Amino acid sequence: MKTRYRLIRRGVRNGAFYCVDTSTGKRTSLRTGSEDEARQFVEAKNQAQRQPEINLQIAKAYLAAADESFVNRTWQEVMVEFVNCKTGSNRIRCERAIIAKPFDSIRDLQLIETRSEHFLRVLENAKVSTNNYLRRFHNFALDMGWLPWPVLPKRRWPVVRYKEKRAITREEHELILSRERNPEMRAFLRCCWHIGGSQSDVAHLKAEDVDWQAQVVSFFRAKTGTAQIIHFGSALAEVLRDLPGSGLLFPRLVAMDEKHRAALFQRGCRREGITGISLHSYRYAWAERAKKVGYPERFAQQALGHNSKAVHRAYAKKAQFTLPSLEEYEQRTT
């Protein structure tokens, strides 16, 4: 049987060794200056070509010598270890994700036996969450050294298509407030409008986070740990004066799970026939309002606690911005 791969060397002395595929003509560098190592590598490729049915078993034998659990490790074990690295609400979300039905087909599948079609089967008609978490499980296994090679290369993963997200408009905000009977929820929504914080961060605000002398509300974001610093005016000051002077500003709302607060908000939206928004839409609204009036981007980024300019611009991308003339802008600053 004719061998498929052969060894060549470029240059008479100290030349690089290459493996040539005689069927395609493709030449691959072996990245070694030792002829013995190069010949062993080419012979291994030819041997693998001659007896493909036992290649996997040979690979398992070599890998088991380095790590006894390498061969038997399944994707369920990867998911469990992935969750164990998380804390807080992030861990709760991951625990919900790993029990999703699309992952049932690979739970008991050994990593070493996983092929690209196994992943593609999971991703068929999958939602964004499935695509996202399967990528994270895959990358986690690679980073831990549990996968000898990627199951799917980066370019072969299906494109993640997120649902369209939008900001809440001022008219929608005012309409919801006009029908809200709970004073604490009404104050909470007004704070979300003026602060632009996530619902959890705003719900956990304390009176000590408000600096009345400097007119600043400051806190650390639960998601990233970065500081969010908001300079407030008379409108927000009016809201804050009616809230507790010490301790938690929203004691009842903070005791709720975030999904319960979201449900309360969605109830108000349905009552007014408003669709396509959530409590997170208040962050988009703040970013768009800042861009529309020409608020400096670096200040808006700091106010929302965004570490990345790209993230901040994604939030403000739908702002309808009219650029003023230089003369008008100079008059604003004088």
Short mmCIF file of the C-alpha atoms (twelve columns), coordinates in Angstrom:
data_MODEL
# 
_entry.id   MODEL 
# 
loop_
_atom_site.group_PDB 
_atom_site.id 
_atom_site.type_symbol 
_atom_site.label_atom_id 
_atom_site.label_alt_id 
_atom_site.label_comp_id 
_atom_site.label_asym_id 
_atom_site.label_seq_id 
_atom_site.Cartn_x 
_atom_site.Cartn_y 
_atom_site.Cartn_z 
_atom_site.pdbx_PDB_model_num 
ATOM 1   C CA . MET A 1   0.000   0.000  0.000  1 
ATOM 2   C CA . LYS A 2   1.376   3.382  -0.993 1 
ATOM 3   C CA . THR A 3   2.129   5.662  1.956  1 
ATOM 4   C CA . ARG A 4   0.246   8.928  1.991  1 
ATOM 5   C CA . TYR A 5   2.732   11.077 3.893  1 
ATOM 6   C CA . ARG A 6   6.417   11.562 3.188  1 
ATOM 7   C CA . LEU A 7   9.246   13.515 4.786  1 
ATOM 8   C CA . ILE A 8   11.173  16.327 3.103  1 
ATOM 9   C CA . ARG A 9   13.756  18.794 4.295  1 
ATOM 10  C CA . ARG A 10  14.244  22.310 3.021  1 
ATOM 11  C CA . GLY A 11  17.886  23.307 2.900  1 
ATOM 12  C CA . VAL A 12  20.954  21.072 2.980  1 
ATOM 13  C CA . ARG A 13  22.074  22.009 6.489  1 
ATOM 14  C CA . ASN A 14  19.914  23.021 9.436  1 
ATOM 15  C CA . GLY A 15  16.880  22.997 7.175  1 
ATOM 16  C CA . ALA A 16  13.344  22.562 8.447  1 
ATOM 17  C CA . PHE A 17  11.567  19.219 8.176  1 
ATOM 18  C CA . TYR A 18  8.155   19.078 6.511  1 
ATOM 19  C CA . CYS A 19  5.445   16.455 6.151  1 
ATOM 20  C CA . VAL A 20  3.954   16.321 2.645  1 
ATOM 21  C CA . ASP A 21  0.491   14.907 1.964  1 
ATOM 22  C CA . THR A 22  0.949   13.142 -1.383 1 
ATOM 23  C CA . SER A 23  -2.813  13.161 -2.085 1 
ATOM 24  C CA . THR A 24  -3.274  16.910 -1.698 1 
ATOM 25  C CA . GLY A 25  0.238   18.254 -2.008 1 
ATOM 26  C CA . LYS A 26  -0.142  20.166 1.257  1 
ATOM 27  C CA . ARG A 27  3.110   20.686 3.167  1 
ATOM 28  C CA . THR A 28  3.144   21.060 6.957  1 
ATOM 29  C CA . SER A 29  6.103   22.079 9.102  1 
ATOM 30  C CA . LEU A 30  7.040   19.533 11.772 1 
ATOM 31  C CA . ARG A 31  8.670   22.220 13.941 1 
ATOM 32  C CA . THR A 32  11.702  20.099 14.781 1 
ATOM 33  C CA . GLY A 33  15.325  20.006 13.701 1 
ATOM 34  C CA . SER A 34  15.756  16.344 14.610 1 
ATOM 35  C CA . GLU A 35  15.470  13.941 11.700 1 
ATOM 36  C CA . ASP A 36  14.619  11.017 14.025 1 
ATOM 37  C CA . GLU A 37  11.698  12.927 15.570 1 
ATOM 38  C CA . ALA A 38  10.501  13.996 12.153 1 
ATOM 39  C CA . ARG A 39  10.561  10.443 10.808 1 
ATOM 40  C CA . GLN A 40  8.666   9.143  13.844 1 
ATOM 41  C CA . PHE A 41  5.985   11.759 13.355 1 
ATOM 42  C CA . VAL A 42  5.528   10.948 9.646  1 
ATOM 43  C CA . GLU A 43  5.472   7.218  10.336 1 
ATOM 44  C CA . ALA A 44  2.799   7.758  12.992 1 
ATOM 45  C CA . LYS A 45  0.638   9.625  10.484 1 
ATOM 46  C CA . ASN A 46  1.055   6.857  7.919  1 
ATOM 47  C CA . GLN A 47  0.258   4.193  10.490 1 
ATOM 48  C CA . ALA A 48  -2.858  6.082  11.523 1 
ATOM 49  C CA . GLN A 49  -3.908  6.239  7.888  1 
ATOM 50  C CA . ARG A 50  -3.459  2.482  7.429  1 
ATOM 51  C CA . GLN A 51  -5.429  1.390  10.507 1 
ATOM 52  C CA . PRO A 52  -7.991  4.091  11.411 1 
ATOM 53  C CA . GLU A 53  -10.220 1.668  13.317 1 
ATOM 54  C CA . ILE A 54  -7.750  1.317  16.200 1 
ATOM 55  C CA . ASN A 55  -6.494  4.921  16.283 1 
ATOM 56  C CA . LEU A 56  -8.925  5.969  18.985 1 
ATOM 57  C CA . GLN A 57  -8.010  3.045  21.198 1 
ATOM 58  C CA . ILE A 58  -4.302  3.803  20.838 1 
ATOM 59  C CA . ALA A 59  -4.940  7.455  21.663 1 
ATOM 60  C CA . LYS A 60  -6.909  6.437  24.753 1 
ATOM 61  C CA . ALA A 61  -4.061  4.231  25.921 1 
ATOM 62  C CA . TYR A 62  -1.546  7.071  25.674 1 
ATOM 63  C CA . LEU A 63  -3.867  9.623  27.291 1 
ATOM 64  C CA . ALA A 64  -4.818  7.279  30.141 1 
ATOM 65  C CA . ALA A 65  -1.145  6.970  31.046 1 
ATOM 66  C CA . ALA A 66  -1.012  10.710 31.729 1 
ATOM 67  C CA . ASP A 67  -4.442  11.052 33.360 1 
ATOM 68  C CA . GLU A 68  -6.517  8.030  34.381 1 
ATOM 69  C CA . SER A 69  -9.779  10.018 34.354 1 
ATOM 70  C CA . PHE A 70  -9.030  11.630 30.970 1 
ATOM 71  C CA . VAL A 71  -10.526 8.777  28.955 1 
ATOM 72  C CA . ASN A 72  -13.699 8.327  31.020 1 
ATOM 73  C CA . ARG A 73  -14.538 11.997 31.678 1 
ATOM 74  C CA . THR A 74  -18.005 12.927 30.373 1 
ATOM 75  C CA . TRP A 75  -19.637 16.244 29.561 1 
ATOM 76  C CA . GLN A 76  -21.822 15.940 32.648 1 
ATOM 77  C CA . GLU A 77  -18.665 16.054 34.765 1 
ATOM 78  C CA . VAL A 78  -17.501 19.122 32.827 1 
ATOM 79  C CA . MET A 79  -20.825 20.864 33.503 1 
ATOM 80  C CA . VAL A 80  -20.665 20.074 37.221 1 
ATOM 81  C CA . GLU A 81  -17.115 21.407 37.539 1 
ATOM 82  C CA . PHE A 82  -18.098 24.481 35.519 1 
ATOM 83  C CA . VAL A 83  -20.911 25.253 37.969 1 
ATOM 84  C CA . ASN A 84  -18.622 24.701 40.973 1 
ATOM 85  C CA . CYS A 85  -16.467 27.614 39.780 1 
ATOM 86  C CA . LYS A 86  -19.404 30.037 39.999 1 
ATOM 87  C CA . THR A 87  -20.876 31.893 42.952 1 
ATOM 88  C CA . GLY A 88  -24.009 33.815 43.835 1 
ATOM 89  C CA . SER A 89  -26.715 34.458 41.267 1 
ATOM 90  C CA . ASN A 90  -24.325 33.486 38.479 1 
ATOM 91  C CA . ARG A 91  -24.128 29.968 39.947 1 
ATOM 92  C CA . ILE A 92  -27.910 29.741 40.125 1 
ATOM 93  C CA . ARG A 93  -28.209 30.622 36.430 1 
ATOM 94  C CA . CYS A 94  -25.574 28.040 35.514 1 
ATOM 95  C CA . GLU A 95  -27.323 25.353 37.574 1 
ATOM 96  C CA . ARG A 96  -30.520 26.015 35.632 1 
ATOM 97  C CA . ALA A 97  -28.628 25.948 32.336 1 
ATOM 98  C CA . ILE A 98  -26.974 22.534 32.745 1 
ATOM 99  C CA . ILE A 99  -30.290 20.727 33.249 1 
ATOM 100 C CA . ALA A 100 -31.646 21.965 29.912 1 
ATOM 101 C CA . LYS A 101 -32.941 19.187 27.613 1 
ATOM 102 C CA . PRO A 102 -30.700 20.025 24.602 1 
ATOM 103 C CA . PHE A 103 -27.671 18.839 26.614 1 
ATOM 104 C CA . ASP A 104 -29.174 15.407 27.303 1 
ATOM 105 C CA . SER A 105 -27.629 13.948 24.138 1 
ATOM 106 C CA . ILE A 106 -24.063 14.625 25.319 1 
ATOM 107 C CA . ARG A 107 -24.301 14.248 29.109 1 
ATOM 108 C CA . ASP A 108 -22.912 10.715 29.189 1 
ATOM 109 C CA . LEU A 109 -20.703 11.160 26.128 1 
ATOM 110 C CA . GLN A 110 -16.980 10.874 26.783 1 
ATOM 111 C CA . LEU A 111 -14.961 13.933 25.793 1 
ATOM 112 C CA . ILE A 112 -12.417 11.894 23.846 1 
ATOM 113 C CA . GLU A 113 -15.209 10.403 21.702 1 
ATOM 114 C CA . THR A 114 -16.988 13.704 20.992 1 
ATOM 115 C CA . ARG A 115 -17.240 14.651 17.325 1 
ATOM 116 C CA . SER A 116 -18.400 17.851 15.706 1 
ATOM 117 C CA . GLU A 117 -21.732 16.317 14.667 1 
ATOM 118 C CA . HIS A 118 -22.559 15.708 18.350 1 
ATOM 119 C CA . PHE A 119 -22.331 19.436 19.035 1 
ATOM 120 C CA . LEU A 120 -24.204 20.349 15.856 1 
ATOM 121 C CA . ARG A 121 -27.042 18.059 16.945 1 
ATOM 122 C CA . VAL A 122 -27.272 19.927 20.261 1 
ATOM 123 C CA . LEU A 123 -27.296 23.273 18.463 1 
ATOM 124 C CA . GLU A 124 -30.052 22.361 16.000 1 
ATOM 125 C CA . ASN A 125 -32.946 24.779 16.594 1 
ATOM 126 C CA . ALA A 126 -31.275 25.738 19.887 1 
ATOM 127 C CA . LYS A 127 -31.893 28.986 21.668 1 
ATOM 128 C CA . VAL A 128 -29.229 31.587 22.377 1 
ATOM 129 C CA . SER A 129 -28.723 30.231 25.899 1 
ATOM 130 C CA . THR A 130 -27.901 26.725 24.627 1 
ATOM 131 C CA . ASN A 131 -25.375 28.069 22.123 1 
ATOM 132 C CA . ASN A 132 -23.813 30.317 24.748 1 
ATOM 133 C CA . TYR A 133 -23.444 27.687 27.465 1 
ATOM 134 C CA . LEU A 134 -22.212 24.951 25.120 1 
ATOM 135 C CA . ARG A 135 -19.431 27.311 24.027 1 
ATOM 136 C CA . ARG A 136 -18.574 27.959 27.661 1 
ATOM 137 C CA . PHE A 137 -18.503 24.236 28.524 1 
ATOM 138 C CA . HIS A 138 -16.307 23.574 25.485 1 
ATOM 139 C CA . ASN A 139 -13.866 26.390 26.298 1 
ATOM 140 C CA . PHE A 140 -13.770 25.364 29.964 1 
ATOM 141 C CA . ALA A 141 -12.790 21.792 28.999 1 
ATOM 142 C CA . LEU A 142 -10.097 23.113 26.638 1 
ATOM 143 C CA . ASP A 143 -8.679  25.468 29.279 1 
ATOM 144 C CA . MET A 144 -8.567  22.646 31.836 1 
ATOM 145 C CA . GLY A 145 -6.660  20.430 29.388 1 
ATOM 146 C CA . TRP A 146 -9.450  17.848 29.273 1 
ATOM 147 C CA . LEU A 147 -9.868  18.088 25.494 1 
ATOM 148 C CA . PRO A 148 -6.878  17.271 23.275 1 
ATOM 149 C CA . TRP A 149 -8.294  19.443 20.466 1 
ATOM 150 C CA . PRO A 150 -11.348 21.667 19.816 1 
ATOM 151 C CA . VAL A 151 -14.533 19.810 18.932 1 
ATOM 152 C CA . LEU A 152 -15.707 22.691 16.741 1 
ATOM 153 C CA . PRO A 153 -13.365 25.389 15.413 1 
ATOM 154 C CA . LYS A 154 -14.393 28.965 16.164 1 
ATOM 155 C CA . ARG A 155 -15.583 29.688 12.641 1 
ATOM 156 C CA . ARG A 156 -17.899 26.660 12.581 1 
ATOM 157 C CA . TRP A 157 -20.014 27.614 15.579 1 
ATOM 158 C CA . PRO A 158 -23.497 28.807 14.547 1 
ATOM 159 C CA . VAL A 159 -23.888 32.562 14.787 1 
ATOM 160 C CA . VAL A 160 -25.538 33.719 18.006 1 
ATOM 161 C CA . ARG A 161 -28.539 35.887 17.155 1 
ATOM 162 C CA . TYR A 162 -29.802 37.798 20.165 1 
ATOM 163 C CA . LYS A 163 -33.295 39.210 20.398 1 
ATOM 164 C CA . GLU A 164 -33.615 42.878 19.623 1 
ATOM 165 C CA . LYS A 165 -33.225 45.004 22.749 1 
ATOM 166 C CA . ARG A 166 -34.466 48.538 23.110 1 
ATOM 167 C CA . ALA A 167 -34.688 51.345 25.614 1 
ATOM 168 C CA . ILE A 168 -37.823 52.375 27.427 1 
ATOM 169 C CA . THR A 169 -39.090 55.713 26.154 1 
ATOM 170 C CA . ARG A 170 -39.954 58.658 28.385 1 
ATOM 171 C CA . GLU A 171 -43.618 58.344 27.390 1 
ATOM 172 C CA . GLU A 172 -43.704 54.639 28.334 1 
ATOM 173 C CA . HIS A 173 -41.950 55.365 31.625 1 
ATOM 174 C CA . GLU A 174 -44.416 58.105 32.542 1 
ATOM 175 C CA . LEU A 175 -47.396 55.949 31.522 1 
ATOM 176 C CA . ILE A 176 -46.290 53.063 33.748 1 
ATOM 177 C CA . LEU A 177 -45.662 55.435 36.662 1 
ATOM 178 C CA . SER A 178 -49.092 57.015 36.311 1 
ATOM 179 C CA . ARG A 179 -50.795 53.660 36.921 1 
ATOM 180 C CA . GLU A 180 -48.394 52.278 39.557 1 
ATOM 181 C CA . ARG A 181 -50.063 52.280 42.994 1 
ATOM 182 C CA . ASN A 182 -47.164 50.922 45.059 1 
ATOM 183 C CA . PRO A 183 -45.119 53.936 46.334 1 
ATOM 184 C CA . GLU A 184 -41.928 51.898 46.756 1 
ATOM 185 C CA . MET A 185 -42.158 50.447 43.230 1 
ATOM 186 C CA . ARG A 186 -42.901 53.899 41.821 1 
ATOM 187 C CA . ALA A 187 -39.839 55.384 43.538 1 
ATOM 188 C CA . PHE A 188 -37.777 52.412 42.378 1 
ATOM 189 C CA . LEU A 189 -38.717 52.979 38.718 1 
ATOM 190 C CA . ARG A 190 -37.949 56.686 38.991 1 
ATOM 191 C CA . CYS A 191 -34.514 55.863 40.410 1 
ATOM 192 C CA . CYS A 192 -33.905 53.416 37.559 1 
ATOM 193 C CA . TRP A 193 -34.722 56.206 35.098 1 
ATOM 194 C CA . HIS A 194 -32.343 58.726 36.668 1 
ATOM 195 C CA . ILE A 195 -29.557 56.355 37.715 1 
ATOM 196 C CA . GLY A 196 -29.533 53.883 34.823 1 
ATOM 197 C CA . GLY A 197 -28.479 51.064 37.107 1 
ATOM 198 C CA . SER A 198 -29.385 47.417 36.798 1 
ATOM 199 C CA . GLN A 199 -32.468 46.397 38.734 1 
ATOM 200 C CA . SER A 200 -30.466 44.492 41.369 1 
ATOM 201 C CA . ASP A 201 -28.014 47.335 41.944 1 
ATOM 202 C CA . VAL A 202 -30.789 49.910 42.337 1 
ATOM 203 C CA . ALA A 203 -32.807 47.632 44.627 1 
ATOM 204 C CA . HIS A 204 -29.769 47.200 46.927 1 
ATOM 205 C CA . LEU A 205 -29.095 50.932 47.255 1 
ATOM 206 C CA . LYS A 206 -28.639 52.248 50.795 1 
ATOM 207 C CA . ALA A 207 -29.011 55.720 52.201 1 
ATOM 208 C CA . GLU A 208 -25.251 55.673 52.835 1 
ATOM 209 C CA . ASP A 209 -24.689 55.449 49.055 1 
ATOM 210 C CA . VAL A 210 -26.082 58.968 48.661 1 
ATOM 211 C CA . ASP A 211 -23.699 61.889 49.182 1 
ATOM 212 C CA . TRP A 212 -25.978 64.891 49.550 1 
ATOM 213 C CA . GLN A 213 -23.159 67.405 49.775 1 
ATOM 214 C CA . ALA A 214 -21.595 66.333 46.478 1 
ATOM 215 C CA . GLN A 215 -24.988 65.294 45.032 1 
ATOM 216 C CA . VAL A 216 -23.660 61.891 44.053 1 
ATOM 217 C CA . VAL A 217 -25.053 58.347 44.195 1 
ATOM 218 C CA . SER A 218 -22.229 55.806 44.111 1 
ATOM 219 C CA . PHE A 219 -22.073 52.028 44.474 1 
ATOM 220 C CA . PHE A 220 -20.207 49.009 43.178 1 
ATOM 221 C CA . ARG A 221 -21.934 46.976 40.500 1 
ATOM 222 C CA . ALA A 222 -22.735 43.430 41.603 1 
ATOM 223 C CA . LYS A 223 -22.022 42.041 38.141 1 
ATOM 224 C CA . THR A 224 -18.532 43.452 37.537 1 
ATOM 225 C CA . GLY A 225 -17.446 45.035 40.807 1 
ATOM 226 C CA . THR A 226 -16.793 48.352 39.057 1 
ATOM 227 C CA . ALA A 227 -17.922 51.637 40.570 1 
ATOM 228 C CA . GLN A 228 -20.989 53.405 39.191 1 
ATOM 229 C CA . ILE A 229 -21.031 57.094 40.066 1 
ATOM 230 C CA . ILE A 230 -24.071 59.222 39.239 1 
ATOM 231 C CA . HIS A 231 -24.262 62.984 39.786 1 
ATOM 232 C CA . PHE A 232 -27.925 63.793 40.377 1 
ATOM 233 C CA . GLY A 233 -30.070 66.880 39.958 1 
ATOM 234 C CA . SER A 234 -33.275 68.159 41.508 1 
ATOM 235 C CA . ALA A 235 -35.547 65.489 39.990 1 
ATOM 236 C CA . LEU A 236 -33.718 62.552 41.566 1 
ATOM 237 C CA . ALA A 237 -33.123 64.523 44.758 1 
ATOM 238 C CA . GLU A 238 -36.885 64.866 45.129 1 
ATOM 239 C CA . VAL A 239 -37.272 61.091 44.912 1 
ATOM 240 C CA . LEU A 240 -34.430 60.342 47.335 1 
ATOM 241 C CA . ARG A 241 -35.808 62.710 50.024 1 
ATOM 242 C CA . ASP A 242 -38.956 60.576 50.303 1 
ATOM 243 C CA . LEU A 243 -36.957 57.375 50.850 1 
ATOM 244 C CA . PRO A 244 -35.559 56.075 54.186 1 
ATOM 245 C CA . GLY A 245 -32.762 58.200 55.644 1 
ATOM 246 C CA . SER A 246 -30.749 55.189 56.768 1 
ATOM 247 C CA . GLY A 247 -30.340 51.579 55.718 1 
ATOM 248 C CA . LEU A 248 -31.916 50.143 52.583 1 
ATOM 249 C CA . LEU A 249 -33.856 52.504 50.334 1 
ATOM 250 C CA . PHE A 250 -36.139 49.731 49.036 1 
ATOM 251 C CA . PRO A 251 -36.452 47.195 51.893 1 
ATOM 252 C CA . ARG A 252 -39.369 45.260 50.382 1 
ATOM 253 C CA . LEU A 253 -38.036 45.091 46.828 1 
ATOM 254 C CA . VAL A 254 -34.557 44.035 47.899 1 
ATOM 255 C CA . ALA A 255 -36.034 40.999 49.646 1 
ATOM 256 C CA . MET A 256 -37.493 39.806 46.336 1 
ATOM 257 C CA . ASP A 257 -35.704 37.683 43.785 1 
ATOM 258 C CA . GLU A 258 -34.813 39.608 40.626 1 
ATOM 259 C CA . LYS A 259 -37.284 37.548 38.591 1 
ATOM 260 C CA . HIS A 260 -40.112 38.619 40.929 1 
ATOM 261 C CA . ARG A 261 -39.220 42.287 40.502 1 
ATOM 262 C CA . ALA A 262 -39.132 41.725 36.753 1 
ATOM 263 C CA . ALA A 263 -42.568 40.071 36.920 1 
ATOM 264 C CA . LEU A 264 -44.014 43.077 38.746 1 
ATOM 265 C CA . PHE A 265 -42.662 45.381 36.067 1 
ATOM 266 C CA . GLN A 266 -43.981 43.198 33.241 1 
ATOM 267 C CA . ARG A 267 -47.405 43.212 34.873 1 
ATOM 268 C CA . GLY A 268 -47.427 46.995 34.631 1 
ATOM 269 C CA . CYS A 269 -46.271 46.851 31.017 1 
ATOM 270 C CA . ARG A 270 -49.031 44.430 30.028 1 
ATOM 271 C CA . ARG A 271 -51.589 46.611 31.753 1 
ATOM 272 C CA . GLU A 272 -50.584 49.494 29.476 1 
ATOM 273 C CA . GLY A 273 -50.099 47.351 26.369 1 
ATOM 274 C CA . ILE A 274 -46.329 47.976 26.260 1 
ATOM 275 C CA . THR A 275 -44.112 45.240 24.819 1 
ATOM 276 C CA . GLY A 276 -40.435 44.687 24.055 1 
ATOM 277 C CA . ILE A 277 -38.940 46.173 27.230 1 
ATOM 278 C CA . SER A 278 -37.688 44.973 30.611 1 
ATOM 279 C CA . LEU A 279 -36.192 46.607 33.691 1 
ATOM 280 C CA . HIS A 280 -32.813 46.444 31.935 1 
ATOM 281 C CA . SER A 281 -34.254 48.785 29.292 1 
ATOM 282 C CA . TYR A 282 -33.671 51.622 31.763 1 
ATOM 283 C CA . ARG A 283 -29.901 51.219 31.245 1 
ATOM 284 C CA . TYR A 284 -30.345 51.479 27.491 1 
ATOM 285 C CA . ALA A 285 -32.543 54.530 27.993 1 
ATOM 286 C CA . TRP A 286 -29.936 56.292 30.148 1 
ATOM 287 C CA . ALA A 287 -27.180 55.630 27.598 1 
ATOM 288 C CA . GLU A 288 -29.316 56.838 24.690 1 
ATOM 289 C CA . ARG A 289 -30.429 59.974 26.534 1 
ATOM 290 C CA . ALA A 290 -26.804 60.806 27.328 1 
ATOM 291 C CA . LYS A 291 -25.723 60.393 23.712 1 
ATOM 292 C CA . LYS A 292 -28.662 62.365 22.371 1 
ATOM 293 C CA . VAL A 293 -27.795 65.488 24.377 1 
ATOM 294 C CA . GLY A 294 -24.065 65.205 23.654 1 
ATOM 295 C CA . TYR A 295 -23.006 64.054 27.123 1 
ATOM 296 C CA . PRO A 296 -19.260 63.172 26.899 1 
ATOM 297 C CA . GLU A 297 -18.857 59.451 26.325 1 
ATOM 298 C CA . ARG A 298 -16.176 58.991 28.975 1 
ATOM 299 C CA . PHE A 299 -18.490 60.488 31.611 1 
ATOM 300 C CA . ALA A 300 -21.462 58.386 30.489 1 
ATOM 301 C CA . GLN A 301 -19.303 55.252 30.527 1 
ATOM 302 C CA . GLN A 302 -18.188 55.994 34.081 1 
ATOM 303 C CA . ALA A 303 -21.724 56.808 35.177 1 
ATOM 304 C CA . LEU A 304 -23.044 53.442 33.974 1 
ATOM 305 C CA . GLY A 305 -20.026 51.509 35.241 1 
ATOM 306 C CA . HIS A 306 -19.057 50.157 31.825 1 
ATOM 307 C CA . ASN A 307 -15.474 48.892 31.607 1 
ATOM 308 C CA . SER A 308 -15.550 48.763 27.813 1 
ATOM 309 C CA . LYS A 309 -16.294 51.508 25.296 1 
ATOM 310 C CA . ALA A 310 -17.663 48.851 22.966 1 
ATOM 311 C CA . VAL A 311 -20.239 47.750 25.558 1 
ATOM 312 C CA . HIS A 312 -21.274 51.321 26.244 1 
ATOM 313 C CA . ARG A 313 -21.677 52.088 22.536 1 
ATOM 314 C CA . ALA A 314 -23.814 48.978 22.123 1 
ATOM 315 C CA . TYR A 315 -26.178 50.364 24.759 1 
ATOM 316 C CA . ALA A 316 -26.356 53.808 23.125 1 
ATOM 317 C CA . LYS A 317 -26.349 52.737 19.456 1 
ATOM 318 C CA . LYS A 318 -30.035 53.532 18.833 1 
ATOM 319 C CA . ALA A 319 -29.892 57.090 20.110 1 
ATOM 320 C CA . GLN A 320 -31.265 59.644 17.649 1 
ATOM 321 C CA . PHE A 321 -28.459 62.174 17.831 1 
ATOM 322 C CA . THR A 322 -28.544 65.575 16.179 1 
ATOM 323 C CA . LEU A 323 -25.150 67.216 16.088 1 
ATOM 324 C CA . PRO A 324 -25.351 70.895 17.112 1 
ATOM 325 C CA . SER A 325 -23.355 73.572 15.368 1 
ATOM 326 C CA . LEU A 326 -20.035 74.549 16.913 1 
ATOM 327 C CA . GLU A 327 -21.479 77.965 17.744 1 
ATOM 328 C CA . GLU A 328 -24.364 76.400 19.716 1 
ATOM 329 C CA . TYR A 329 -22.018 74.043 21.531 1 
ATOM 330 C CA . GLU A 330 -19.710 76.928 22.492 1 
ATOM 331 C CA . GLN A 331 -22.669 78.834 23.907 1 
ATOM 332 C CA . ARG A 332 -23.597 75.847 26.094 1 
ATOM 333 C CA . THR A 333 -20.150 75.762 27.678 1 
ATOM 334 C CA . THR A 334 -19.840 79.511 28.359 1 
# 
